[in-house]
Amino acid sequence: EMPEDGDITHLVIPDSQVRPGISLEYLRWIGEYIVRKKPTTIIHLGDFCDFESLSQWDEGKKSAEGKRVLADIQSSIAGMETLLKPLRELQAQQKASGEKVYSPRLVLTLGNHEDRLSRYVDNNPKLEGFLDMSALKYEEFGWEVIPFLTPINIDGINYCHYFPNVMTGRALAGTAQNMLKTIGESFTHGHRQCLDVATRFLPASGQQQWGLIDRKSVV
C-alpha cells in the first residue's frame, strides 16, 4: 500500500551510468529496496545510460574502438528492466489479488551523458527522426522525463542532474553549503562524485533548507 496521506517520501537514485559489460546486480538491489520501502516518489537524477560510445573524451581514440550506440541503448533498456522488475512483479501480484496497487511517481531528470545523444544528433542532422532519446524507452517504462538542466520542484525540493551557473551554463561549483546560498532553495543533484549535505535556517521564517549533492548512494 501507499503511505498514509501526508507521509511523503522520496527515494533518490543518482547516476547509474549503465553500460555494456557491467553487472546489473546493483540495480536489482535498488529495485528490491523500492518495494520494501515504498516511497511515494522515485527520482532518478540522470545519467542512467552512460553512452560511452558517444563520449567526446574518447572520440577518435583507440579507446573508442568497438563501442557502439546500439549496445549502449540495449544495455540501458536491460538495466531499466532490472531496476523496475521487483516493482512490476509487486504490482502484478497486488492487481491479481485485488489489493490497492502501489504506484509511485517516477521522475527522471536527464543528465549530461544522455545529452551526449542529443548533441550527437545535432551534429549529425541526417539522424534526426531516426535516433533520439525515445530509443531509451524511459517514458515507456513510466518515467516523467525532465529535460537536461531543467529543475523540477517536487514537494518543495528542487531536483536536477546539476544546477548550471546562469552566467556560464557550467555546473555550479563549491560545497553544498555554498550552493544552497546561491540556489536559495532546498535542492538535490547528482553528477559530482561525492556525497555532500548542507542545511541552513532562514532567519525571518525559521524555515529549514537542505542541499544534497549525491552520486554515490541511494537515500
Disulfide bonds with the S-S distance in Angstrom:
none
